[in-house]
């Protein structure tokens, strides 16, 4: 009889705990949904590429069909043409322009490869290349691409030719890396995070920015970094490179 009573008590206790856990879960879900519901539209992530299509991108400088960028699984892979016409490039940019944002991109570079992630690109036919206006976070094989020997501000994660990464946080060639770029002109702050490590922080205007610019290859370039609002771009640098999980969140 005692055993029977013990079993009944334990069963009742377990049922009570289960009901409380269910109630707590419901509260958490309700609260989470409320936060999402009240979250401003501009603070939500927008998927730019998830492996399904290239609807958010176009070729830089023209509206022709995107060539040499192939969707393979959930990745977007650039294959440089072997018979490239002279002065032809296959950089791609977003159709939409952005000002203040957080951008996250996974990338995988080929052995000895070079590419880059741009923002602030002016795509109105005035300039022939995205790098003439857009700033770039470098995508590179630090070990085998010669540009890595031209200074640490040319290495992966760097604000190209302007700010060196605090450390080499890259994974071995053939593995996926994750870059997170934050640009906020309201706070005058930008940053590059590589595989969870903040490798570069920089101002976007003012004396500090002007000093960085004077000491770079971009000093004297008319259009460089002049456009706060511009397109996001992925670079054709003549090497195989893969991108995936590209998404952006605009900031207030």
PyMOL commands that set and color helices and strands:
alter all, ss='L'
color gray80, all
select helices_A, chain A and resi 2-38+41-43+130-132+146-150+152-154+206-214
alter helices_A, ss='H'
color red, helices_A
select strands_A, chain A and resi 45-49+57-59+69-72+75-78+92-98+101-109+114-121+135-140+177-184+189-194+197-202+230-234+241-250
alter strands_A, ss='S'
color yellow, strands_A
deselect
rebuild
show_as cartoon
